[in-house]
Amino acid sequence: MHNKPWLTPEQQIKHLERKGVAFSLMSKQDALDYLKHNNNYFRLRSYRCGFDKVVGGPNDGRYIGLDFAMLKDLSVIDYELRRVLLPMTIDIEHFSKVELFDRLEQGSVDPYEIVSCYLNSKQLNNRTGSGLLQEIEQRQSSCYTNELIASYKNTGYPVWVFTELISFGTFIDFWFSVSSYLNDDKFKKRAYELQAVKGLRNACAHNNCIINDLKSGKPMHDVSYAVRNAATRLKLKDVSIKAKLSNERLQHIATTLYLHSNMASSGVKKHQGKQLHDLAKRMYRHEDYYLNNDQIRTGFAFISGLINGWFVD
């Protein structure tokens, strides 16, 4: 049974009003125009999760201190966040390849053999092996990679070609395999950090909402010690690092900012740093909206604190 009816923009306004959403900072007419022409109601209302509800009494279930303008503001900030972070995750993938090649060179590893060992290990698992081969074969129809595949398909792929033909997820799996091949636990830790970057990259690429849930929780994975220690050393005012890093989304953001600040070239870091500082300023354009909302206020303080600490303006 479908119990969520399709609501017109006018009905959406009425529904929000029944739930306690105010229209003081933004008129109902402006909100209606925004819903009709600028945003998706389902996405916009997801940011309500950052606000508390009344429990008990005649106003039970109504949101506390939530105005429609706040939903709009959070949606815009989220868009800007994704716009800045997605290129940074791509930068990290690029510089990770540089780091991988350097590590293989230090270990005097044959660039063809390491790929061959990885492919052979996957072929022992029919499901994984066939999936990997299919992933590469699909690249044959792409004008960006078809010549690479044609040139090396019969001779074997060197590592610098192989890494151009696989997804970021497969690249991380390959990194794990290389770590085992080299028996290098320290090198393996970077792969776990890259998994966090991948989670954020996928969210940004698929245009998923990010800051609609900044509450503390129990993440699936712990953040790396390197990221936790670097964030702790910043001594951010009125921010609990432990609490913030218990939120998986903030984990992903912190790990991405940390890796980019440590891996990217000075020119790339400077360019992205400017974008980040502009983002931080945008987050605080309506700082007064969230003075009484600890989840959002401290979430913004955490993100901006990492930006200011790791990216010099």
N, C-alpha and C positions, 0 to 999 in steps of 0.2 A: 504494500500500500504506500502511495506517495502522499505524505502529510505536509509537504512544504509547497504551498501554492506559488505560482508565478505572480509577482507583484509588479504593478506599474510603478513608475517613479513617484507618482502621487501617493500610492499606497505604501511605498517604501518610507516616505517621509512620516506618514501617520504611524507606521509600525515602530520606527525609531523613537518617535515622540512617546508612544505608549511604554517603551522600554526605558524612558527617563532621559533620552538624549535631548539636550537643550538646543535652541536655535537663537542664542543671544549674541554670540560672536559672529554669526553668519545667518542671514535671514533665510526663511523657508524658501523663498523664491530663488535666491542665489543657490541654495542647496539643491533645489529641484533642477535648476539649469546645469549644475555640476554633475548630477546623477544622469541627466539625459545626454550630455555631450562629452564628459571628461573621464568618467570612471565607471567601474563595474560595482554594483551594489554589494555583491557577495564579497569581493575583495575589500572594499572600503569598510564594511561592517566588521571585518575580522580584527581590526585594530581596537575594537571595543574590549577585547580580552585583556588589555592592559589596565583596565579600570575595575575597581571593586563594585560590588552590588550591595544594595540594602538587603539585610536578612531579617525576615519577620515583619509583622505590622502591615499596614495598608499599602506601603510602597515596596513590599517584598519583591526582589528580583529586578528592581530598577537601578540603573547605573548611577554611580555617585560622581558628580563633578565632570560629566562628559558632555561636551558640546560638539555639534557637527563639525565645526571648524577644526577641532582637534583631530578628528578622523581624516579630514582632508590634509592637514598639515603632516600627519604621520605617514600618509600615503605618498606625499611628495618627497619627504625625507627618505622613505624606503626606496623610491625610484632612484633618487640621487645616489644612495648607498650602493645599489646594484650597478648603476652606471659606472661608478668609480672602482668597485671591487672586482668586477669581471675582468677588465684588462690586467689587473694585478695578479689574478690567478693564472692568466695566460703568460704573464711575465715569469711567474714562478715555474711554470712548466718548462719554459725556455731555459732558464738558468739552472734548472734541475738537470737538464740534459748536459749542459756544460759541466756541471759538477760530477755527473756520472761518468762522462768520458774521461775527465781528469783522474778520477779514482781508478778506472780501468787501466789507464796509461801508467799510473803509479805502480799498479800491481802487475804490469807487463802481461796483461791478459790479451789473448788473441781475439780480435774484434769479431771474427766469424765464428770461432768456437763457442764463445759465450752465448751467442744467439742460437747456435745449433743445439747446445746443451739445454737451453730453455725450451725450445720447440720440442725436442725429444722428450723432455720431462712432461710436457703437456699432452703429447700424443699418447702417453701411457694411460692417460685418463681420456676415454673416448669423448665424453661430453665437453670437457674443457678444451681438448685438442681440436675437435671439430669446430668448436665455437671460435677459437683463435684463427684457424685457417680461413673460416668463413669471413671473419672480420677483415683479414688481409685481402681476400679475394674480392670483397665488395669495393675495395679501393681501386680495382682495375677499371671500373667504369668512370672514375674521376679523372678529369683532365689534369688535376694537380699531382696525382700520384701514379697514373697508369704507366708512364715511361720508367719510373723507378722500378716498378714491379717487373716490367718487361726486361729490364737490363739485368736484374739480379735473381729472377725467379729460378733459373736453372743452375746458378753458381752458388747460391746461398747469399743471405743478407748480412752485410757487416752491420755493426751496432748502430752506426750513424744513419744508415738507411732504414733499418728495422724500426727505430724509434720514431721515424716519420710516418710509418704505416699503421701504427697502433693507437688506440684510444689512450686517454690519460689514465683511466683505470687499469688498463693492461700494462701501461708503462710503470705504474706503481707496483703491480704484481711482479714485473720483470725486475724492478729494483730490489724487492724482497729476495728474489732468486739470486741476483748478483751478490747480495749481502751474505747469503748462505754459501755461495760459491767461494767467496773471499773469507768466509768465517769472520765477518766484521760486524759485531753487534752494534757498535757505535753508528756505523753506516746504516744499519737497519732502522734505527730510531727515526731517521729522516723520513723513511717510507711511511711511518705512522703519522707524522706531521703532514705529509703530502695527502694522506687520506682525508684529513680535515679540510685541506684546501680544495680537494675534489668535491666534497660535500657542498661547500660554499659556491664553487664554480657551477655545479649543476643547478643549484637554487637560483643563481643569478641568470644563467643561460635560459632557464625555463620560466623566468619572470615570476618566481615564487615570492610571496611576502616573507620578509625576514624579521622585521622588528615588531611584528604583531604578537610576539611571545618572548618577553625578556625576563620572565620570572625564574627564580632559582629552581633547581630540580635535581634529578638523578640521571646524568648523561650516560649514554651507552658506553662511552670510553672516557678515560681520564685524559686530561690535557697533558702534553709532554712537560717534563720537569724544566726543560729549557725555556719554554714559553711562560710557565707559571713563575719561575724564578725571575725572568726578565720583567714581567709585569709587576711582581712584588717589589722589585728594586725601584720602581718608579714612585712608590709611596703616594699613590693617588689619594687625594683628600676625600673623605666621606664615602669611600668606595671599598667594599669588601671584595678583594680579589677572589677569595675562595667561593663566595656566593656567586659572583659573576661567571666564573669559570665552571660553575655547576650547570650553567645553561649551555646546551650544545651549540646553539646558534652563535652565542658570544665566544665560545671556544673556537669555532671555525673562523670568526672574524679576527680574533686575537692571533691565532696561528698564522693566518694569511698576512696580517700586518707584520708580524715578527719575522717570518721567512723573507718577505719582500725586502724588509729593511736590512736584512743580513746577506741576501743573495744577489739582489739586483745591482747593476752597475750604477755608478754615481749619477750619471745623466738620467737614467730611467727612474732611479729613486727620487731625484729632484723633481722630475716632471710629475710623477704620481703623487709626490708629497704636496705639491701645489694643489692638486685636485682634492686631496684629503683635507687640507686646511680649509678650502672653500666649503667642503662638505660639513666640517665641524662648525663653521660659521652659520651655515644654513640650519643645522640642528638647533641652534640657539636663537634663531630669529624670533620665535615665540616662546622663549624660555618661561615666561609667566604662566603659560598654559599648564605647565606640569609641576609647578612648585609644590603642590600637595600630592603628587603621584610619585611615590618613591621608586616604583619599578621602572618607570620611564626616565625619571630624573637621574637616577644613579646609572641606568643603562647608557644614557647619553654621556654622562660624566666618565664612564669607563671607556667607551669608544674614543671620545675626544682626548682623554688622558693618554691613551696608547698612541694616538696620532701625534700629539704634542711631544711625547717622550721619545718616540722612535723616528720621527720625521721632522727635522729642523726646518722651521719656516724660513 
